[in-house]
Structures are given as C-alpha cells and as structure tokens.
Amino acid sequence: MSVRIALPLLTASLLASTGAHAAEATCAQLAEALPRIEPADDPRLVLDADRVELDIDGRSELEGSVRLQFGERRFTTERLAYDERQRRVEVSAPSTFRNRELTIESDAATFDLDAETGRFDDTSFVLTERAARGEAGRIELDAKGTARLEGARFTTCAPQSDAWYLEARAITLDHESGLGTARHARLRFFRVPILYAPWFQFPIDDRRRSGLLFPTVGNSDNTGLDVRQPLYLNLAPNYDATLTPRYMSDRGVQIDADARYLLRHAEGRVGYEVLEDRAFDDDTRVYTEFEHRGLLSPRLGVDIRYADVSDPAYFEDLGGSIDLSSITHLERSARFIYAAPAAYTVQALFQDYQTIASNLAPVDEPYRRLPQLRIDAITRNAVWDTRLGASAEYVNFVRSDSVEAQRLDLHPYLRMEKDRVAWFAKSQIDFRYTTYALTGVEPGQPQQVDRALPQFSAEYGLRFERIARSGALQTLEPRLFYLYVPFEDQDEVPVFDSGEPDFDLTQLFARNRFSGEDRIADANQFAGAVTMRQLDPDSGVVRASASFGQLFRFKKPRVRLPGEPLPGDGATDFIGAIDYRLLDHWLLRLDTQWSPQSADFTRTSAAVRFRSERRFLELAYRFRADLLEQTDVLLSTPLAAGFSLLGRWRYSVRDDNTLDALAGVRYETCCWGISTSYRRYVANTQGRFDNGIYLQLDLKGLARVGSGVANLFPEGVVE
C-alpha cells in the first residue's frame, strides 16, 4: 500500500506559478461591484464636490460626495484637501482609492500627483484582476504601481470569510513582475499556522515565474520514504525547465530534469532522470526522452521521438508517466514529410524500439524500419471524373536473430469519383507489385519473393432526406460496396508489419482485410450498409444516428496470417452502431456484432452517459466472446453544502474481479478546497494489486498542495 500526501515547506520558499499550481480565485469581492476603470489618456485633474472652499494660497477644502480623478486614478470620500502649489491631496476621512490594479479603502490618505506616490493608513484592499483582498496598517504606492504593505493580511476568500490567509510583517505587491513578496510570513488555514517563512513570494497574476513548487512526500514498498522537491525555471517566454531532486530512503537520490521549448516553427521537450540505486546493486539507472515537432521549410516537416531506459524494470520500481499496463516498447524515430498539396507527398521514416515489457519473447518484438521511404502522388485534375495515382514504398526491416527483408511495394491505380447531391459513385482499379529481398532464412527457403495482384472495387450510395412533423431533418443513406482481389499464395512471405484489425463498420468497406503490406487478402465480396440520422432543426446537432451493415463473401478467403483462422464464405456477422442523444444531457452509445449462425452477440460495447455543467455519470459495458466481459461506472456529482462525490468502479464479470475501484470526496468553496480518495487497482501486467490514498488541499490563488484525483479519470470527467 502506498500513501502520497504533499506537505508545504517549513522553510523559506519561492512558490512558482505555472498555471497548474496557482488556481484562479472565484470569490466575489466588494470592489467588483464598482464600474471598471478604462485606460485614460487625459492627464487633467477633475474635482467634484457638494461644497468647495478656496484660499489665496491655492489650498482647496472639498466636502460632500467628493470625487477626484486624474488619469486612471480616482478618489471618492466625504472630505478632501487639495494643495494646488504642491499638487498634493490629503484625505482625513474614510475614502476609496482606485486604479486598474488596486482598490484601497482607508481612514486617512495622502497622494502626490506629480510623483504619483501615495500613503494610506488603516486600510483594506482588493486586487482587481486577481479577485484577492486583504488588510494592512499602512500601504505606500509608488509611480510604477508597486504597493508596499505593513502589518498586512492577504487572501482570495470572500469578505467576512477568512478560511485561509497569509499574514506578514510586510508585503510588497509588484504588478510589473506579477509577484507578491511577504517577509516574516505565516500561512494560516482556519487560523492554524501551516507555514512560516522569513521570506515568501506568491503570484498576483497568471504569469509563469521561476521558483520552488510545493514538495510531494509519500511512502511506498518500492521506494520507502519518497520526497520530491520540484524547482521550476521560467528561462524565457518560449522555453522553461523543471528540476526535481527526489529522495528515496530505500534507493537514494534521483535527479529529474525536464525542459520544454517553443520556436517559431517547432516545439519539443527533453527529459532526463538519473539515480544511483542502492537497491539495484548500486547501478546507475537512467531514463532519457526527447520529442521534437516542427517545419524545416513551408513544405518539409519533421517529427523526432527518442526514449531510452537503462533497464526494463525501471518504471515498475520507480514509477513514471508511462502506463505500464499498455506500453511495452519505447520508440526512437525520425519522420520527415514533404508535401505538395493536391499533388504528392514524400515520407522518410527511421524507426527503432526498446522493449521494456519483461513478458515478451524476442520473436514478438516489432521490426525496426531503417529506413522506410514512401511516395504518394495523384493527378491534380480529373478527366471524365477519373484521376491517376500511384504510391511506392521501400522498407528495410531489421530485427536481431530473425528473418530480415528489404521490401519494395509499387501501387499504381486509376480512380473514378462522381458525387452529386442525391447520390455518389466511385470505383478503383489497382495493380499491386511487391518484392522482398530476404536474409536470415532457413536453408532451402527462397531469398527473393515476389507478388503481383490486381484489385478492383466499386461503391455506390444514395442520400435521402425528409422533414419530420417535428421539423427535424431525417436522412437515410444506403451504401453498397463490391471488392474483387484474386488469390495468390503468400505463405512464403514473412510477416513484418501486417495484422488483422477488429471487424467493424470501417472494415466492411476496407480494400484489404489486413493492415500493412505483407498480406493482401483475396476477396470476392459484397458489402451493404445503411445509415440513418436525425438532426435538430434549430441547432443542427445530430440527435440520433444508427448504422447497420453486413458483408457477404461469394468465396471463402484463402490468405491468412500464420496461426490465424480463416473467415468463412457467405454472410458475416451483422455490425451495428447507434448514437442517441436522449435529452440535452443524456447520450446513449452502442456498438455491437451479432452472429446469425449462433444467433448470439459476439462483441458489444454500450454506454449511457449523463453530462451537465457540474455532474457526470457513465455506465459502460464491454463484451468480447471468449476474451473479456467488463463493466465500468464513473461518477462525479455535487452533494450538498460544497461537498461532491467522485467514484469509479471497473469490474471484470468474466473473472469475477474488480480491476479498479476509486472513491473520493471533495469539499470546495470559492477560495479553497480539499479532496481525499482511496484507490485499489491492478498495478502491472502480472495482475498485482496496489492501494493508494490521495489528499489534496487547494488554496485558490496561492497554491495547490498534494495529489488530486483528476488525473485518475478519463479526460473531461473531473474539472
């Protein structure tokens, strides 16, 4: 069982605001009811009052609904003195001062209009753009708008509700840098001090900035006591880095560095982790990753990915961002794409892998492509609705202790397409020539294998529309497809990149039953499908759609992958898919495969989903004959008085076993929130279970402390 709870630093720290760590405050402040101050270029001083007394020395005494405005600064009070010679304002009554960044209420104030500096005594203030507030014994403003506060408190909570606040001997609010600096500061949560620092900084806007993030402290069987202290470095507007020392009592100290960059025509990231592991024979364990995507020219793009780990057990022992239950290899690749729009594209791929799954035999590892070159071209204009196209591909497949090959695949074709409002028709004639130069084959086996095959397909569809009595638009689209490919024995061709996808609606109209180029399925088959839709007349939203189809093979196919069964002739299973928006917030989805031979469902996926602004509920069911049967329930809903409930339960009906169970409770106000949850889940591919307890405290506008549950749900379920 592992427990992860993040705790605040007990020494001086610099809190870095990176967006995820400084949540936007939402409490309404009293100053928000005042009219917004717009930028002003008029430097003239405007004075307005019920009564005005002037003397010969240029001093004015104003009383009764006094309003003073100069540029973007405004005073409102009941009594004010103005010295015209010194350009000085003195307020000896309660007043309100406003500019674009601050609203200050004080019992007394002075302001120098020429120096643009002021002093306010016995104050309360509101940060207009941050929706934060506080009190101070004295506030001093300079010409740049920097506010220096003495004997101050700061919070994002609503007035009369100080659930948390930062109190300090002195606070400086620098709007130019977007930072507040507190000296001799105490952070209190329900008046209980949870942090003291002689020097402490916090964000007063949403800009990124360098500094220490709050550490994470936890414990697990693999690492012992586990403490991480991230340091965020805002190096420039277009690149940054995070450096995270990590102490593990059972293993040692790990250094984790992660950097991101954004260029004019490219973006990417670099990551590096290193550990001298005491529990791993003092070996140095390293993980490196690099990603880069960009344009080398207006038509030439590049995508580079590289990942390397020192040993296959690295993520299982130390954890990481990789889902070990689904990722078995780390990719190293470089892809270059040159595109001439509507004419041709050229691709070059260099691809390698590192296997990290311990349960894979060498024969199950994917082949390296060193390299893969591909050209796709088609004529720009059609003649009698017909265009000539071609694709060519060269691949060098490499894998240790295996049959290797250089494959050349040539694919010219003639395509006819005609599309009208009520119908469409298309057909295509292909010729596929593939040759292999094999190495590492068994004695007596051929080292050269060739394959030449023609292909023909034709497709026709109709479009019907009608307006229902309710005003909704209803459509009906039947579609027919015929495919013919003669048989050629391909058992001598090793399998380098071919597989057989799931049988679904897309496969009904596929021109090859297999993915990849090593197998081209023989076919003499006919497919038919119909799609029905109903659209909302006002919004155009598809309220309901349903598609059903079936494939009929006139002859049993003979081409197959090694060890895989052949499909039969005659009619296949029926394939269906339904999407139905019951109401604005309810959605039903169903994908199913039904066998007429056994009169039973062989595959089903169904889900009912409810989503509103604050609630989410999904009931899902997945079934595949002789493979799996699972249910999945997700829930996120408010309860009462700020409480909300989070939960997920994934259950294997076939194994009578829970795969993932999560229950959490969250309490949230406009200025703070706390959530806790418990999770039991399958932790690795061997079926080992683990338990986790998660706790997170969110002081909105200041910091988020701990590990939340949002990342444990599918994207979009938890805000």
C-alpha positions in Angstrom: 0.0 0.0 0.0 1.3 3.4 -0.9 0.3 6.8 0.5 1.0 10.1 -1.2 0.4 13.4 0.6 2.1 16.7 -0.4 3.2 18.9 2.5 4.2 22.6 2.5 7.8 23.6 3.0 8.7 24.6 6.6 11.4 27.0 5.5 11.7 29.9 3.1 10.4 29.0 -0.3 9.5 30.7 -3.6 6.3 29.5 -4.9 6.3 29.2 -8.7 3.1 30.0 -10.6 2.9 27.7 -13.6 -0.8 27.7 -14.2 -1.5 24.3 -12.7 -0.2 25.4 -9.3 -2.0 28.7 -9.0 -5.7 28.2 -9.4 -7.9 31.1 -10.3 -9.8 32.6 -7.4 -13.5 32.9 -7.8 -14.8 34.6 -4.7 -16.7 37.8 -5.3 -15.1 40.8 -3.8 -16.9 44.0 -2.8 -14.9 46.1 -5.3 -16.2 44.0 -8.2 -19.5 45.9 -8.0 -17.7 49.2 -8.9 -17.5 50.3 -12.5 -14.4 49.1 -14.4 -11.7 51.7 -14.9 -10.8 52.1 -18.5 -7.5 53.3 -19.8 -7.4 57.1 -19.9 -5.0 59.5 -21.8 -6.4 62.7 -20.3 -3.9 64.0 -17.7 -6.2 66.7 -16.4 -7.3 66.8 -12.8 -11.0 66.6 -12.2 -12.5 67.7 -8.8 -16.2 67.4 -7.9 -17.9 68.1 -4.6 -21.1 69.5 -3.0 -19.1 72.3 -1.2 -15.7 73.9 -2.0 -13.7 76.4 0.0 -10.7 78.1 -1.7 -8.0 80.3 -0.1 -5.4 82.6 -1.6 -2.5 80.0 -1.0 -4.1 77.7 -3.6 -5.5 75.2 -1.0 -9.0 73.8 -1.5 -11.2 72.2 1.0 -13.9 69.9 -0.5 -16.8 68.3 1.3 -19.8 66.2 0.4 -19.7 63.4 -2.2 -16.1 64.4 -3.2 -14.7 62.8 -6.4 -11.2 63.3 -7.6 -9.9 61.8 -10.9 -6.5 62.2 -12.6 -5.8 59.7 -15.4 -6.6 56.2 -14.3 -6.6 57.1 -10.5 -9.8 58.0 -8.6 -10.6 59.1 -5.0 -14.1 59.1 -3.5 -14.7 60.5 0.0 -16.7 62.9 2.1 -13.8 65.3 2.9 -10.6 66.1 1.0 -8.0 68.8 0.9 -6.1 69.7 -2.3 -2.9 71.9 -2.4 -2.6 73.2 -5.9 1.0 74.5 -5.5 2.4 71.2 -4.2 0.0 69.1 -6.2 -0.8 67.2 -3.1 -4.0 65.5 -1.9 -4.8 65.0 1.8 -7.7 62.9 2.9 -8.7 62.9 6.6 -11.9 60.9 6.3 -12.7 57.4 5.2 -12.0 57.2 1.4 -11.8 54.8 -1.5 -8.9 55.0 -4.0 -8.9 53.0 -7.2 -6.6 52.3 -10.1 -6.6 49.4 -12.6 -4.8 47.1 -10.2 -6.0 48.1 -6.7 -9.0 49.3 -4.8 -7.9 50.7 -1.4 -10.3 51.8 1.4 -8.5 53.8 4.1 -9.2 56.0 7.1 -6.6 58.6 6.0 -4.5 59.1 2.9 -2.1 61.5 1.2 -1.1 61.5 -2.5 1.5 63.4 -4.5 0.1 63.9 -8.0 3.4 64.8 -9.6 5.4 62.0 -8.1 2.4 59.6 -8.4 3.1 58.3 -4.9 0.7 57.9 -2.0 0.3 56.7 1.5 -2.9 55.1 3.0 -3.4 54.3 6.7 -5.7 51.7 8.3 -6.6 50.1 5.0 -8.4 47.3 3.4 -7.6 46.5 -0.3 -8.8 44.4 -3.3 -6.6 43.2 -6.2 -8.9 43.9 -9.0 -7.6 41.5 -11.6 -6.8 38.7 -9.1 -10.0 38.9 -7.1 -8.0 38.8 -3.9 -8.2 41.1 -0.9 -6.6 41.9 2.4 -5.9 44.5 5.2 -2.9 46.5 6.1 -1.9 49.1 8.7 -0.3 51.2 6.0 0.0 51.0 2.2 2.5 53.0 0.2 2.2 53.3 -3.6 5.0 54.3 -6.0 4.8 55.7 -9.5 5.1 52.1 -11.0 2.1 51.0 -9.1 4.0 48.8 -6.6 2.3 48.6 -3.3 4.2 48.2 0.0 2.1 47.0 2.9 2.9 47.0 6.6 1.2 44.7 9.1 -0.8 43.0 6.2 -3.0 40.0 5.5 -3.7 38.6 2.1 -6.4 36.1 0.9 -8.7 35.2 -2.0 -11.6 34.4 0.2 -14.8 36.4 0.2 -15.3 39.2 2.7 -16.1 38.0 6.2 -14.8 34.5 5.4 -11.1 34.2 6.1 -10.7 30.4 5.7 -7.1 30.9 4.8 -4.9 34.0 4.8 -1.3 35.0 4.6 -0.2 37.4 7.3 3.2 39.1 7.2 5.1 42.0 8.8 5.5 43.5 5.3 4.1 42.6 1.9 5.2 44.1 -1.5 2.7 43.8 -4.4 4.7 44.3 -7.6 2.2 44.4 -10.5 5.0 44.9 -13.1 6.5 41.5 -12.2 3.2 39.9 -11.1 4.6 38.9 -7.7 3.8 39.5 -4.1 6.7 39.3 -1.6 6.0 38.7 2.1 8.5 39.0 4.9 8.1 37.2 8.2 5.1 35.5 6.8 2.7 32.9 8.3 0.2 31.0 6.2 -2.9 30.1 8.3 -5.6 27.7 7.4 -8.6 28.2 9.7 -6.3 30.2 11.9 -3.9 27.3 12.3 -0.4 28.2 11.1 0.7 25.7 8.4 3.7 27.5 7.1 6.2 30.1 8.4 8.9 31.7 6.2 11.0 34.7 6.8 10.7 35.4 3.0 7.9 34.2 0.8 6.6 35.0 -2.7 3.3 34.3 -4.3 1.6 35.1 -7.6 -0.8 38.0 -8.1 -1.4 37.2 -11.7 -1.3 34.2 -14.1 2.2 34.7 -15.5 4.8 31.9 -15.2 7.7 32.5 -13.0 10.7 30.7 -11.5 10.7 29.2 -8.1 10.2 26.2 -5.8 6.9 24.3 -6.1 5.5 22.6 -3.1 7.1 19.2 -2.4 5.4 15.8 -2.5 6.0 13.4 0.4 4.9 9.8 0.3 5.8 6.2 1.1 5.7 3.0 -0.9 7.1 -0.5 -0.7 9.4 0.1 -3.7 11.0 3.4 -2.6 10.5 3.8 1.1 10.1 7.4 2.2 9.7 9.3 -1.1 10.2 13.1 -1.1 10.2 15.2 -4.3 11.0 19.0 -4.4 10.4 20.5 -7.9 12.2 23.7 -8.9 10.5 25.5 -11.8 12.7 27.7 -14.1 11.0 30.2 -16.3 14.0 30.7 -18.5 12.3 32.7 -21.4 8.8 33.2 -22.8 9.3 30.3 -25.2 11.2 27.8 -23.1 11.3 26.6 -19.5 12.5 23.7 -17.3 11.7 21.8 -14.1 14.4 20.3 -12.0 13.2 17.8 -9.4 15.5 16.2 -6.8 13.9 13.1 -5.4 15.0 11.4 -2.2 14.0 7.7 -1.7 15.1 6.2 1.6 15.5 2.7 0.2 17.2 3.7 -3.0 19.0 7.0 -2.9 18.7 10.4 -4.6 17.3 10.8 -8.1 17.6 13.9 -10.2 14.8 14.5 -12.7 15.2 17.3 -15.3 12.5 18.3 -17.8 12.7 21.1 -20.3 10.2 22.5 -22.9 10.7 24.8 -25.8 8.5 26.6 -28.4 10.2 28.0 -31.5 8.7 29.9 -34.5 8.1 26.7 -36.4 8.8 23.9 -33.9 8.1 22.7 -30.4 9.5 20.0 -28.2 10.7 18.7 -24.8 13.7 17.0 -23.3 13.7 14.8 -20.1 16.4 13.1 -18.2 16.4 11.1 -14.9 19.4 9.6 -13.1 19.7 7.5 -9.9 22.5 5.6 -8.2 20.2 2.9 -6.9 21.3 1.2 -3.6 18.6 -1.4 -4.0 19.8 -2.3 -7.6 23.4 -3.3 -6.8 24.4 0.4 -6.8 23.9 0.6 -10.6 23.3 3.9 -12.3 19.7 3.9 -13.6 18.8 6.4 -16.3 15.8 7.4 -18.3 16.1 9.8 -21.3 13.4 11.2 -23.6 13.2 13.7 -26.4 10.4 14.9 -28.6 10.6 17.5 -31.4 7.9 18.5 -34.0 8.3 21.3 -36.5 8.8 22.6 -40.0 12.2 22.7 -41.8 10.6 24.6 -44.7 7.0 25.5 -45.6 6.6 22.0 -47.1 9.0 19.9 -45.1 8.0 18.8 -41.6 9.9 16.7 -39.1 8.8 14.6 -36.1 11.5 13.1 -33.8 10.9 10.9 -30.8 13.5 9.2 -28.7 13.3 7.4 -25.4 15.7 5.1 -23.6 15.8 3.4 -20.2 18.7 1.7 -18.5 16.8 -1.4 -17.6 13.3 -2.9 -18.2 12.3 -2.8 -14.5 12.9 1.0 -14.3 9.2 2.1 -14.4 8.0 -0.7 -12.3 10.5 0.1 -9.5 10.5 3.9 -9.7 7.2 4.8 -11.3 6.7 7.4 -14.1 4.3 8.8 -16.6 4.1 5.7 -18.7 1.1 3.3 -18.3 2.9 0.0 -17.8 -0.3 -2.0 -18.5 -0.4 -0.9 -22.1 3.1 0.3 -23.2 5.6 -2.4 -24.0 8.1 -0.5 -26.0 9.8 2.9 -26.1 10.0 4.4 -29.6 13.0 6.0 -31.2 12.0 7.5 -34.6 12.6 10.4 -37.0 9.9 11.1 -39.6 10.3 13.6 -42.4 7.3 14.6 -44.6 7.5 16.7 -47.7 4.1 17.7 -49.1 3.0 19.4 -52.3 -0.8 20.0 -51.7 -3.1 18.0 -54.0 -0.2 16.5 -55.9 2.2 14.3 -53.9 3.8 13.7 -50.6 7.2 12.1 -49.7 7.8 10.5 -46.3 11.0 9.1 -44.8 10.9 7.2 -41.5 13.7 5.8 -39.4 12.2 3.8 -36.5 13.6 1.8 -33.7 12.3 0.5 -30.4 13.4 -0.5 -26.9 11.5 -3.3 -25.3 10.5 -2.7 -21.7 8.0 -5.5 -21.2 9.6 -8.5 -19.5 7.0 -11.0 -20.7 7.7 -10.5 -24.5 9.8 -13.1 -26.4 12.3 -11.7 -29.0 10.1 -13.1 -31.8 7.2 -10.8 -30.6 9.3 -7.6 -30.8 8.4 -5.3 -33.7 10.7 -4.8 -36.6 12.9 -1.7 -37.0 12.4 0.3 -40.1 15.8 1.5 -41.2 14.5 3.3 -43.2 11.0 3.5 -44.7 10.6 5.6 -47.7 7.1 6.3 -49.2 5.8 8.4 -52.1 2.1 9.1 -52.8 1.0 11.0 -55.9 -2.2 11.8 -57.8 -3.0 13.9 -60.7 -4.3 17.3 -59.8 -7.3 17.4 -62.3 -9.8 14.8 -63.2 -10.6 13.7 -66.8 -14.1 12.3 -67.0 -14.2 12.2 -63.2 -11.1 10.0 -63.3 -7.7 10.6 -61.7 -4.5 8.6 -62.0 -2.5 7.9 -58.8 0.4 5.9 -57.5 2.2 5.1 -54.3 5.6 3.5 -53.8 7.2 2.2 -50.6 10.6 0.9 -49.7 11.3 -0.5 -46.2 14.3 -2.1 -44.7 13.1 -4.4 -41.9 15.7 -5.2 -39.2 15.4 -7.4 -36.1 18.2 -9.4 -34.4 18.2 -13.2 -34.8 15.2 -13.1 -37.2 14.4 -13.1 -40.9 15.1 -9.6 -42.3 14.0 -8.1 -45.5 14.1 -5.2 -47.9 10.6 -4.7 -49.3 9.6 -2.7 -52.3 5.8 -2.1 -52.9 4.5 -0.4 -56.1 0.9 0.6 -56.3 -0.5 2.4 -59.3 -4.2 2.9 -59.6 -7.0 4.6 -61.6 -9.8 6.1 -59.5 -13.2 7.4 -60.7 -15.3 9.5 -58.4 -18.7 11.2 -59.1 -20.5 12.9 -56.3 -23.9 14.5 -56.6 -26.4 15.9 -54.1 -28.6 12.7 -54.1 -26.0 10.1 -54.9 -22.4 9.2 -55.3 -20.4 6.6 -57.1 -16.7 5.6 -57.1 -14.6 2.8 -58.4 -10.9 2.0 -58.5 -8.6 -0.4 -60.4 -5.2 -1.1 -58.8 -2.2 -3.1 -59.5 0.0 -4.2 -56.6 3.5 -5.4 -57.1 5.6 -6.3 -54.0 9.1 -7.8 -53.9 11.1 -9.0 -50.9 14.9 -9.5 -50.6 15.2 -11.8 -47.6 18.1 -12.5 -45.4 18.5 -15.0 -42.5 16.0 -17.5 -44.0 16.3 -21.2 -43.4 18.4 -23.3 -45.8 16.4 -24.2 -48.9 14.0 -21.3 -48.5 13.8 -18.6 -51.2 15.7 -15.3 -50.7 13.6 -13.5 -53.2 9.8 -13.4 -53.1 7.5 -11.5 -55.5 3.8 -10.8 -55.5 1.7 -9.2 -58.2 -2.0 -8.7 -57.8 -4.7 -6.6 -59.5 -7.6 -5.2 -57.4 -11.0 -3.8 -58.3 -13.6 -2.1 -56.2 -16.8 -0.2 -56.8 -19.1 1.7 -54.5 -22.4 3.4 -54.8 -24.6 5.3 -52.4 -27.8 7.2 -52.2 -28.9 10.2 -50.0 -32.5 10.6 -48.9 -33.8 13.5 -46.8 -37.2 14.4 -45.4 -38.6 16.8 -42.8 -40.4 15.1 -40.0 -43.6 16.5 -38.4 -41.5 17.8 -35.5 -39.4 19.8 -38.0 -36.3 17.7 -37.6 -34.3 16.7 -40.7 -34.1 13.0 -41.2 -31.6 11.4 -43.6 -31.3 7.8 -45.0 -28.0 6.8 -46.7 -27.8 3.3 -48.1 -24.4 2.3 -49.4 -23.1 -0.7 -51.5 -19.6 -1.9 -52.0 -18.0 -4.6 -54.1 -14.4 -5.8 -53.9 -12.5 -8.3 -56.0 -8.9 -9.5 -55.5 -7.7 -12.8 -57.0 -5.9 -15.3 -54.8 -2.1 -15.6 -54.7 -0.3 -17.8 -52.3 1.6 -15.6 -49.8 2.6 -18.2 -47.2 6.3 -17.8 -48.1 6.2 -14.1 -47.2 7.2 -13.5 -43.5 5.1 -11.1 -41.6 6.9 -7.8 -40.9 4.1 -5.2 -40.3 0.7 -6.9 -41.1 -2.1 -7.5 -38.6 -5.9 -8.1 -38.7 -8.0 -5.2 -37.3 -11.3 -5.7 -35.5 -14.2 -6.4 -37.7 -16.3 -3.2 -37.6 -18.2 -0.8 -39.9 -15.0 0.6 -41.3 -13.8 -2.9 -42.2 -16.9 -3.5 -44.3 -15.6 -1.0 -46.8 -11.8 -1.7 -46.5 -9.9 -2.7 -49.6 -7.7 -5.1 -47.6 -8.7 -7.3 -44.7 -5.2 -6.8 -43.2 -3.2 -3.8 -42.1 0.3 -3.4 -43.5 1.5 -4.7 -46.9 2.7 -8.3 -46.2 -0.7 -9.8 -46.8 -3.2 -8.8 -49.4 -6.4 -10.7 -48.8 -8.1 -12.4 -51.7 -11.7 -11.2 -52.0 -14.9 -11.7 -54.0 -17.3 -9.9 -51.7 -20.2 -7.6 -51.4 -20.9 -5.2 -48.5 -24.0 -3.2 -47.7 -24.8 -0.7 -45.0 -27.4 1.9 -44.2 -27.0 5.0 -42.0 -29.9 6.9 -40.6 -29.6 10.3 -38.9 -32.0 12.8 -37.2 -30.8 16.5 -36.9 -32.2 19.1 -34.6 -33.8 21.8 -36.8 -32.6 24.7 -34.6 -29.0 23.8 -33.7 -28.2 21.3 -36.4 -27.0 18.8 -33.7 -27.3 15.2 -34.7 -29.8 13.9 -32.2 -29.7 10.3 -33.3 -27.7 8.2 -35.8 -27.7 4.5 -36.5 -25.7 2.4 -38.9 -26.1 -1.3 -39.7 -24.2 -3.4 -42.2 -23.1 -6.8 -43.3 -20.5 -8.4 -45.6 -21.2 -11.3 -48.0 -18.3 -13.3 -49.3 -19.1 -15.2 -52.5 -16.0 -17.4 -51.9 -14.1 -18.3 -48.8 -10.8 -16.4 -48.5 -7.5 -18.4 -48.5 -4.9 -15.8 -47.5 -4.3 -15.6 -43.8 -1.7 -14.7 -41.1 0.3 -17.5 -39.6 -1.7 -19.4 -37.0 -4.9 -17.3 -37.5 -8.2 -18.9 -38.6 -9.7 -18.2 -42.0 -13.1 -16.4 -42.2 -15.9 -18.4 -43.9 -17.8 -17.7 -47.0 -21.4 -16.4 -47.1 -22.8 -13.8 -44.8 -20.7 -12.4 -42.0 -21.9 -11.1 -38.6 -24.1 -8.0 -38.6 -22.3 -4.9 -37.5 -24.3 -2.0 -35.8 -23.6 1.3 -34.2 -26.1 3.6 -32.5 -25.7 7.1 -31.0 -28.8 8.6 -29.5 -28.9 11.9 -27.6 -31.9 11.2 -25.4 -32.0 14.8 -24.0 -29.6 17.7 -23.9 -27.5 15.9 -21.2 -28.1 12.2 -21.9 -26.3 10.2 -24.6 -26.6 6.5 -25.5 -23.9 4.7 -27.5 -23.9 1.2 -28.7 -21.6 -0.8 -30.9 -22.4 -4.4 -31.5 -21.6 -7.5 -33.6 -24.3 -10.2 -34.0 -23.8 -13.6 -35.5 -26.7 -15.1 -37.5 -25.1 -18.6 -37.3 -25.1 -18.7 -33.5 -28.0 -16.2 -33.0 -25.8 -14.5 -30.4 -23.8 -11.4 -29.8 -20.0 -11.9 -30.3 -18.9 -8.3 -29.4 -20.8 -5.5 -27.6 -19.8 -2.1 -26.3 -22.5 0.0 -24.7 -22.5 3.2 -22.7 -25.1 5.6 -21.2 -23.7 9.0 -20.3 -25.1 12.0 -18.5 -23.2 15.2 -18.5 -24.2 18.6 -17.2 -22.2 21.6 -16.1 -21.4 20.0 -12.7 -22.4 16.3 -12.9 -21.1 13.3 -14.9 -22.3 9.8 -14.9 -21.3 7.0 -17.2 -22.4 3.3 -17.2 -20.4 1.3 -19.7 -20.3 -2.4 -20.7 -17.8 -4.2 -22.9 -18.0 -7.8 -24.1 -16.0 -9.9 -26.5 -16.7 -13.6 -26.8 -14.1 -15.8 -25.2 -11.9 -12.8 -24.2 -13.5 -10.3 -21.8 -16.6 -9.0 -20.2 -16.3 -5.8 -18.2 -18.4 -3.1 -16.6 -17.2 0.5 -15.9 -19.1 3.0 -13.7 -17.9 6.7 -13.4 -19.5 9.3 -11.2 -18.8 12.9 -10.4 -21.6 14.9 -8.7 -22.0 17.6 -6.1 -23.9 16.5 -2.9 -24.7 19.4 -0.7 -23.1 22.4 1.1 -20.0 22.3 -1.1 -19.4 18.5 -1.0 -19.1 16.4 -4.1 -18.6 12.7 -4.7 -16.1 11.1 -7.1 -16.1 7.4 -7.9 -15.0 4.8 -10.5 -15.5 1.0 -10.5 -14.2 -1.2 -13.3 -15.2 -4.8 -12.9 -14.4 -8.0 -14.8 -17.6 -10.1 -15.0 -15.6 -12.9 -16.6 -13.0 -13.1 -13.8 -15.4 -12.0 -11.1 -12.8 -9.5 -10.0 -12.5 -5.7 -9.5 -9.9 -4.1 -11.8 -10.0 -0.6 -10.5 -12.0 0.9 -7.6 -11.8 4.6 -6.6 -13.9 6.5 -4.1 -13.3 10.2 -3.3 -14.9 13.1 -1.5 -14.2 16.7 -2.3 -15.2 19.8 -0.4 -14.9 23.1 -2.2 -15.6 26.8 -1.6 -14.8 29.7 -3.8 -11.4 30.2 -2.1 -10.3 26.8 -1.0 -11.0 23.1 -1.5 -9.9 19.8 -0.1 -10.3 16.3 -1.6 -9.4 12.8 -0.4 -9.8 9.4 -2.1 -8.9 5.8 -1.9 -7.9 3.6 -4.8 -7.3 -0.1 -5.3 -6.1 -1.1 -8.8 -4.2 -3.5 -10.9 -0.6 -2.1 -10.9 1.2 -4.1 -13.5 0.8 -6.7 -16.3 1.2 -9.5 -13.9 -2.0 -8.6 -12.2 -0.5 -7.3 -8.9 -2.9 -5.0 -6.9 -1.8 -1.8 -5.2 -3.6 0.6 -3.0 -3.3 4.4 -2.8 -4.6 7.2 -0.6 -4.7 10.7 -2.2 -5.1 14.0 -0.4 -5.1 17.5 -1.9 -5.5 20.9 -0.4 -6.2 23.8 -2.8 -5.7 27.4 -1.6 -7.1 29.2 -4.6 -4.9 32.0 -5.9 -1.9 30.8 -3.9 -1.1 27.1 -4.2 -2.3 23.5 -4.7 -0.8 21.1 -2.2 -0.9 17.3 -2.7 -2.0 14.7 -5.3 -5.6 15.0 -6.6 -7.8 12.5 -8.3 -8.5 14.4 -11.5 -5.7 12.5 -13.4 -7.2 9.2 -12.4 -10.3 9.7 -14.5 -10.7 9.9 -18.3 -10.1 13.4 -19.7 -13.1 15.7 -19.2 -14.8 13.8 -16.3 -13.3 15.9 -13.5 -12.7 19.6 -14.0 
